[in-house]
Amino acid sequence: MPRILGLAISFLLVCGRDVGATSLTQDCSGGTFLVAAAVVAGSAVYDIATAPASARRYNRRHLAIVPVLDPRHGSYGLSVSLSFGRTSRAGARAGAGAAPTRKSPTTAVILSLASTAGPTLAGVAIGNDAGAKLFLGGLIIGPSVGHLYAGQFARGLGTIVLRGAGTALGLYSIVDCFSD
């Protein structure tokens, strides 16, 4: 993942600058905007496609510490469970509270898709400034929701920052082109 982030940032910085332009705000050819849009769209598709892998990674590495209460014997305490990629039979026998919470790969991808498609389609339907903000929020944050659900916070936040920077750079490069 760090290699992909580095490649995308390098692509934005090197390829996004029009050779004939004196600054990013004068790139009315749209070259910087198109490169930024490609990076934003590409990272969104990549995030949605890899959300199930994040859920599976969570399930392999998750450590659960949960309280345990046995009213029959009058005992209480903590149960520590470490998942090595298989469902624990001992945890299933000990009770529902002892097994670690598993993250569903299907839920991760559905969350990413719905959090992206819902706000972007609603933003297009609304069509005003509020719709544009909703559209951009869905495009920037939505694809990472599956990774956040799977406990991959650095991954999710990193790609949110990448898409936010790409969007800001792309919009900044064309903002002066539409002024009178």
N, C-alpha and C positions, 0 to 999 in steps of 0.2 A: 504494500500500500504506500509506503513512503516514496518508493520509486515513481509510482504513478502520479502522486501529488507533485513531486519535483518536476516530472516531465510536463505536466499540465501547466504549472506555474512558469516554467521556462518557455513553453509554447506561447503562453500569453504575453510574456515580456519580449521575446525575440520576434515572433511572427506577427504579433498584434500591432506593431508599430509600422505605419506606412513609410516607405523609404523617402518619398517626396514630401512628406508633411514635416512642418517645423515643430508641431506639438500634437499631442493626441486630440486636442479639441478641434484641429483643422483637418481631420481625416474624414472629409465628407464623401470619400469614395466608399466608405463602409467596410474597408478591409479589417480594421481593428474590431469593429462590431461583429463581423462575421466570424472572426477567429474566436472572440470571446463567447459568442453564441454557440459555436461548435464545442468549446471546452465545457460550457455550462450544460448543454444538452448531453454531451458524452458522459460527463461525470454523473448526471442524473440517471441515465440509463444504466451505467455501471453500478451505481449504488442500489438501484432497484434489483438488478440481476444478482448482486452478491449478498442481499439481505438474508436469504436462507442460509448461506454459509456462516454468517455471523451468529445466527441462532444455533446452528450445529456446534460452532466453536464455543458458545456459551454453555451448551449442554455438556461438552467434554470437560470444561475447566471449572465448572461452578462448584463452589463450596457453600453448603447451607448449614447454618447454626440456628436451630429452632428449639423453642421450649417444649418440654414433654411433661405431661401430667398423667399419672396412673392412679385414678381414684380408688380402684379396687385394692391396691396395695398401699395407698397413702404415700406414694413417692412422686417426686418431681425432680426436674433437672434440665439439662441441655443435651440435645442430640447433635452431633457433628457428622455431616455426610459430605463426602467428596465423590463426585461423579467422574468416572473414567470412560464415559461414552456408552455405558450400558445402564439399563434400569436396575437399581439395587433391589434384589429380592428381600434382603434383610429389612430394608427401609419400607418396603411394601407391607411386610408382615408386622412391623412395629407400629404402623398406623399412618394415617395420611399426613400428619405433621412432621414426620421424620424424613420423608423423601424430599430432595431438592425440587424446586419449581422448575419444570422443563419449559423451554421456549420452543414454540412451534415454528419451523421454517416457513410453513404455509402462511401462518399469521404474520410473520415478518414481512413477507413479500406483499401480502394484501394490505398491510398497514402502509408500506411505502407507496404502493400504487394508488390507494385511496387518498392518502395525504398529498399526493402530487396531482392526480387527476381531478379530484373534487374542487380544490381551490382554483386551479387553473381554468377549468371549465366554467365555474361560477364567476370568476373574474372576467372572462370573455363575455359571458352572458350579461353581466352588469354593465360593462362598457365605459364607465367613467373613471375618475381618479381612484375611487375606492376599489373598483374592479381591477385596476392596474396593480394596486398594492396587494390585493388578494392573489392575483395571478403570480406576481413575483414572489410572494411568500410561499405559495404552493410549489413553485419551481425551485426555490432556493432551499427551503426547509423540508418539504415533503419527502423527497427520495431518501433522506437520512433517518426517517422515523423508524423504519424497520431495524436499523442498526442500533438506535437508541433503545428500542424495545428489547433487543438482544443483549443489552449491557455493554455494547461497544461504543462507549461515549467518546473516546478520542477519535475514533474513525468517523462517527457521525458528525461531531462538531468540526472536524478537519475538513470534510467535504462540504459542509454548510459554509464554512469560511471561504473555501475555494470557489464555490458557486456564487457567493456574495461578492467576492472580489472580481470575478469574471463579469458578473452582471454590472457592477459599478464601473469597471473599466470600459465595457462595451457601451453603456449609456453615456458615460462621460465623453467618449470619443465622438459621438454624433450630436450632442446636445446643442452646440453652437450652429450646427448646419440648418436648424429649423427656425432660427431667430431671424427677424426681419431687419 
